[in-house]
Amino acid sequence: MEKTLREKFCWNDERLALLQSGLWSAATFVESLAAAEGCRDPRDNHLLATSRAAQADMLVSGDKDVLVLAAYEGTRIVSLRSFANQLTAPKP
């Protein structure tokens, strides 16, 4: 993700450091995953299982087989571009 934000979105080191500190403080680590199904590519189902186990609000992916779902059990599925745009959008 860092490489994409740096190269595609021209994020500098300072901006990336802020993102990383925020992500780590908001991260949830999971160890045991119950099987999940829903992706048209079954090799991606582990992403759904992880988001469910973590009760994630959002799953960020560049995989079209995942993105096509748009949501899974209450988790919004967004592209990195959409996620980056949400991070940089002015606050009301």
MDTraj code that builds the backbone (N, CA, C; nanometers):
import mdtraj as md
import numpy as np

residues = "MET GLU LYS THR LEU ARG GLU LYS PHE CYS TRP ASN ASP GLU ARG LEU ALA LEU LEU GLN SER GLY LEU TRP SER ALA ALA THR PHE VAL GLU SER LEU ALA ALA ALA GLU GLY CYS ARG ASP PRO ARG ASP ASN HIS LEU LEU ALA THR SER ARG ALA ALA GLN ALA ASP MET LEU VAL SER GLY ASP LYS ASP VAL LEU VAL LEU ALA ALA TYR GLU GLY THR ARG ILE VAL SER LEU ARG SER PHE ALA ASN GLN LEU THR ALA PRO LYS PRO".split()
xyz = np.array([
    [0.0820, -0.1176, 0.0000],
    [0.0000, 0.0000, 0.0000],
    [0.0876, 0.1255, 0.0000],
    [0.1949, 0.1250, 0.0784],
    [0.2816, 0.2425, 0.0864],
    [0.3402, 0.2772, -0.0501],
    [0.3855, 0.1752, -0.1220],
    [0.4449, 0.1987, -0.2537],
    [0.3423, 0.2615, -0.3481],
    [0.2203, 0.2120, -0.3451],
    [0.1153, 0.2656, -0.4318],
    [0.0829, 0.4093, -0.3953],
    [0.0689, 0.4371, -0.2659],
    [0.0396, 0.5746, -0.2244],
    [0.1532, 0.6686, -0.2635],
    [0.2752, 0.6220, -0.2505],
    [0.3907, 0.7047, -0.2851],
    [0.3972, 0.7294, -0.4366],
    [0.3847, 0.6226, -0.5152],
    [0.4039, 0.6340, -0.6598],
    [0.2822, 0.6852, -0.7341],
    [0.1645, 0.6353, -0.7027],
    [0.0444, 0.6759, -0.7760],
    [-0.0146, 0.8071, -0.7260],
    [-0.0052, 0.8289, -0.5940],
    [-0.0714, 0.9438, -0.5344],
    [0.0261, 1.0508, -0.4873],
    [0.1573, 1.0266, -0.5098],
    [0.2627, 1.1232, -0.4764],
    [0.2626, 1.1630, -0.3285],
    [0.2345, 1.0670, -0.2409],
    [0.2401, 1.0949, -0.0974],
    [0.3857, 1.1027, -0.0551],
    [0.4173, 1.1988, 0.0321],
    [0.5537, 1.2133, 0.0817],
    [0.5715, 1.1333, 0.2111],
    [0.6958, 1.1307, 0.2614],
    [0.7273, 1.0529, 0.3823],
    [0.6452, 1.0974, 0.5025],
    [0.6256, 1.2267, 0.5171],
    [0.5495, 1.2781, 0.6313],
    [0.4047, 1.2288, 0.6288],
    [0.3446, 1.2357, 0.5142],
    [0.2054, 1.1911, 0.5001],
    [0.1941, 1.0408, 0.5239],
    [0.2884, 0.9649, 0.4707],
    [0.2873, 0.8201, 0.4914],
    [0.3075, 0.7848, 0.6388],
    [0.3932, 0.8572, 0.7074],
    [0.4174, 0.8317, 0.8501],
    [0.2906, 0.8569, 0.9312],
    [0.2174, 0.9616, 0.8979],
    [0.0916, 0.9900, 0.9679],
    [-0.0094, 0.8776, 0.9450],
    [-0.0172, 0.8320, 0.8228],
    [-0.1086, 0.7225, 0.7917],
    [-0.0698, 0.5976, 0.8688],
    [0.0577, 0.5634, 0.8665],
    [0.1036, 0.4420, 0.9342],
    [0.0786, 0.4479, 1.0837],
    [0.1043, 0.5598, 1.1451],
    [0.0809, 0.5696, 1.2893],
    [-0.0668, 0.5555, 1.3206],
    [-0.1501, 0.6123, 1.2368],
    [-0.2942, 0.5998, 1.2559],
    [-0.3440, 0.4588, 1.2316],
    [-0.2885, 0.3922, 1.1301],
    [-0.3315, 0.2556, 1.1002],
    [-0.2930, 0.1597, 1.2115],
    [-0.1697, 0.1717, 1.2614],
    [-0.1258, 0.0795, 1.3663],
    [-0.2045, 0.0997, 1.4946],
    [-0.2393, 0.2226, 1.5244],
    [-0.3147, 0.2465, 1.6476],
    [-0.4587, 0.1987, 1.6352],
    [-0.5076, 0.1890, 1.5134],
    [-0.6460, 0.1443, 1.4917],
    [-0.6540, -0.0027, 1.4517],
    [-0.5386, -0.0690, 1.4377],
    [-0.5349, -0.2068, 1.3890],
    [-0.5902, -0.3049, 1.4922],
    [-0.6530, -0.4091, 1.4388],
    [-0.6994, -0.5221, 1.5191],
    [-0.6308, -0.6461, 1.4639],
    [-0.5661, -0.7213, 1.5507],
    [-0.4975, -0.8423, 1.5079],
    [-0.5842, -0.9625, 1.5406],
    [-0.5981, -1.0528, 1.4440],
    [-0.6783, -1.1735, 1.4634],
    [-0.5919, -1.2952, 1.4363],
    [-0.6198, -1.4025, 1.5062],
    [-0.5402, -1.5239, 1.4900],
    [-0.6208, -1.6386, 1.4321],
    [-0.7422, -1.6528, 1.4736],
    [-0.8233, -1.7663, 1.4321],
    [-0.9329, -1.7193, 1.3379],
    [-0.9365, -1.7798, 1.2207],
    [-1.0342, -1.7386, 1.1208],
    [-1.1288, -1.8528, 1.0865],
    [-1.2577, -1.8245, 1.0930],
    [-1.3568, -1.9194, 1.0421],
    [-1.3631, -1.9001, 0.8905],
    [-1.3855, -2.0060, 0.8189],
    [-1.3912, -1.9987, 0.6730],
    [-1.4993, -1.9002, 0.6278],
    [-1.4713, -1.8343, 0.5172],
    [-1.5672, -1.7415, 0.4577],
    [-1.5785, -1.7741, 0.3099],
    [-1.6929, -1.7450, 0.2547],
    [-1.7147, -1.7638, 0.1116],
    [-1.7840, -1.6404, 0.0580],
    [-1.7613, -1.6108, -0.0677],
    [-1.8277, -1.4965, -0.1275],
    [-1.7535, -1.4386, -0.2456],
    [-1.6213, -1.4565, -0.2497],
    [-1.5428, -1.4042, -0.3618],
    [-1.5557, -1.4959, -0.4826],
    [-1.5559, -1.4356, -0.5986],
    [-1.5608, -1.5185, -0.7192],
    [-1.4284, -1.5921, -0.7393],
    [-1.3207, -1.5430, -0.6762],
    [-1.1940, -1.6153, -0.6716],
    [-1.1778, -1.6684, -0.5298],
    [-1.1963, -1.7980, -0.5086],
    [-1.1918, -1.8543, -0.3732],
    [-1.0612, -1.8281, -0.2986],
    [-0.9527, -1.7994, -0.3710],
    [-0.8252, -1.7697, -0.3051],
    [-0.8308, -1.6377, -0.2275],
    [-0.9328, -1.5561, -0.2526],
    [-0.9469, -1.4278, -0.1840],
    [-1.0401, -1.4343, -0.0631],
    [-1.1003, -1.5483, -0.0399],
    [-1.1941, -1.5600, 0.0716],
    [-1.1287, -1.5343, 0.2073],
    [-0.9975, -1.5549, 0.2179],
    [-0.9295, -1.5267, 0.3449],
    [-0.9401, -1.3795, 0.3824],
    [-0.9485, -1.2910, 0.2830],
    [-0.9653, -1.1483, 0.3118],
    [-1.1008, -1.1220, 0.3768],
    [-1.2026, -1.1906, 0.3284],
    [-1.3362, -1.1767, 0.3877],
    [-1.3381, -1.2332, 0.5290],
    [-1.2723, -1.3464, 0.5467],
    [-1.2668, -1.4088, 0.6793],
    [-1.1949, -1.3174, 0.7781],
    [-1.0878, -1.2547, 0.7334],
    [-1.0132, -1.1646, 0.8205],
    [-1.0956, -1.0417, 0.8571],
    [-1.1626, -0.9839, 0.7589],
    [-1.2437, -0.8649, 0.7877],
    [-1.3588, -0.8982, 0.8824],
    [-1.4168, -1.0159, 0.8671],
    [-1.5248, -1.0580, 0.9582],
    [-1.4703, -1.0795, 1.0990],
    [-1.3584, -1.1489, 1.1119],
    [-1.3012, -1.1773, 1.2430],
    [-1.2618, -1.0487, 1.3157],
    [-1.2145, -0.9494, 1.2406],
    [-1.1728, -0.8228, 1.2996],
    [-1.2893, -0.7263, 1.3169],
    [-1.4055, -0.7649, 1.2670],
    [-1.5223, -0.6763, 1.2665],
    [-1.4842, -0.5413, 1.2045],
    [-1.4177, -0.5496, 1.0904],
    [-1.3646, -0.4315, 1.0225],
    [-1.4752, -0.3443, 0.9655],
    [-1.4525, -0.2142, 0.9716],
    [-1.5430, -0.1194, 0.9080],
    [-1.5175, -0.1150, 0.7584],
    [-1.3899, -0.1350, 0.7207],
    [-1.3523, -0.1195, 0.5815],
    [-1.2416, -0.2181, 0.5446],
    [-1.2509, -0.2715, 0.4249],
    [-1.1477, -0.3566, 0.3667],
    [-1.0971, -0.2841, 0.2425],
    [-0.9677, -0.2564, 0.2381],
    [-0.9072, -0.1856, 0.1255],
    [-0.8363, -0.2885, 0.0389],
    [-0.8715, -0.2907, -0.0894],
    [-0.8146, -0.3902, -0.1794],
    [-0.8030, -0.3338, -0.3206],
    [-0.7093, -0.3883, -0.3946],
    [-0.6965, -0.3555, -0.5359],
    [-0.7429, -0.4705, -0.6240],
    [-0.7913, -0.5759, -0.5610],
    [-0.8320, -0.6967, -0.6319],
    [-0.9761, -0.6826, -0.6805],
    [-0.9953, -0.6913, -0.8111],
    [-1.1295, -0.6737, -0.8689],
    [-1.2285, -0.7795, -0.8212],
    [-1.1780, -0.9001, -0.7912],
    [-1.2664, -1.0059, -0.7430],
    [-1.3212, -0.9741, -0.6033],
    [-1.2493, -0.8941, -0.5285],
    [-1.2936, -0.8510, -0.3955],
    [-1.3770, -0.7236, -0.4076],
    [-1.3279, -0.6279, -0.4861],
    [-1.3957, -0.4988, -0.5000],
    [-1.5379, -0.5114, -0.5542],
    [-1.5605, -0.6086, -0.6395],
    [-1.6930, -0.6244, -0.6993],
    [-1.8004, -0.6497, -0.5932],
    [-1.7609, -0.6996, -0.4775],
    [-1.8566, -0.7261, -0.3708],
    [-1.9103, -0.5980, -0.3075],
    [-1.8277, -0.4937, -0.2998],
    [-1.8631, -0.3639, -0.2408],
    [-1.8835, -0.3694, -0.0895],
    [-1.9290, -0.4803, -0.0362],
    [-1.9474, -0.4959, 0.1091],
    [-1.9542, -0.6445, 0.1410],
    [-1.9216, -0.6756, 0.2664],
    [-1.9313, -0.8137, 0.3127],
    [-1.9605, -0.8116, 0.4621],
    [-2.0740, -0.8611, 0.4984],
    [-2.1147, -0.8720, 0.6388],
    [-2.0868, -0.7446, 0.7179],
    [-2.1276, -0.6321, 0.6630],
    [-2.1131, -0.5049, 0.7329],
    [-1.9828, -0.4324, 0.7089],
    [-1.8903, -0.4931, 0.6358],
    [-1.7623, -0.4295, 0.6044],
    [-1.7690, -0.3708, 0.4635],
    [-1.7423, -0.2412, 0.4529],
    [-1.7351, -0.1787, 0.3208],
    [-1.6053, -0.2200, 0.2544],
    [-1.6102, -0.2475, 0.1250],
    [-1.4916, -0.2862, 0.0489],
    [-1.4643, -0.1759, -0.0519],
    [-1.3451, -0.1161, -0.0407],
    [-1.3117, -0.0011, -0.1242],
    [-1.1738, -0.0186, -0.1861],
    [-1.1515, 0.0545, -0.2935],
    [-1.0200, 0.0554, -0.3580],
    [-0.9260, 0.1459, -0.2790],
    [-0.7972, 0.1306, -0.3051],
    [-0.6997, 0.2167, -0.2396],
    [-0.7231, 0.3624, -0.2784],
    [-0.7596, 0.3866, -0.4022],
    [-0.7883, 0.5238, -0.4477],
    [-0.9033, 0.5836, -0.3671],
    [-1.0105, 0.5087, -0.3506],
    [-1.1246, 0.5575, -0.2728],
    [-1.0841, 0.5834, -0.1274],
    [-1.0074, 0.4919, -0.0711],
    [-0.9604, 0.5076, 0.0663],
    [-0.8736, 0.6326, 0.0790],
    [-0.7802, 0.6509, -0.0142],
    [-0.6918, 0.7672, -0.0101],
    [-0.7726, 0.8959, -0.0257],
    [-0.8722, 0.8958, -0.1124],
    [-0.9560, 1.0138, -0.1297],
    [-1.0324, 1.0476, -0.0018],
    [-1.0796, 0.9458, 0.0687],
    [-1.1503, 0.9686, 0.1942],
    [-1.0572, 1.0267, 0.2994],
    [-0.9319, 0.9823, 0.2995],
    [-0.8354, 1.0341, 0.3955],
    [-0.8003, 1.1795, 0.3701],
    [-0.8019, 1.2197, 0.2437],
    [-0.7587, 1.3543, 0.2094],
    [-0.8747, 1.4511, 0.1904],
    [-0.9971, 1.4011, 0.1997],
    [-1.1147, 1.4886, 0.1834],
    [-1.1211, 1.5892, 0.2975],
    [-1.1549, 1.7125, 0.2674],
    [-1.1672, 1.8127, 0.3744],
    [-1.2775, 1.7734, 0.4732],
    [-1.2522, 1.7953, 0.5985],
    [-1.3509, 1.7665, 0.7022],
    [-1.4514, 1.8803, 0.7077],
    [-1.5808, 1.8476, 0.7208],
    [-1.6839, 1.9550, 0.7263],
    [-1.6740, 2.0371, 0.8523],
])
top = md.Topology()
chain = top.add_chain()
for i, resn in enumerate(residues, 1):
    res = top.add_residue(resn, chain, resSeq=i)
    for name in ("N", "CA", "C"):
        top.add_atom(name, md.element.get_by_symbol(name[0]), res)
traj = md.Trajectory(xyz[None], top)
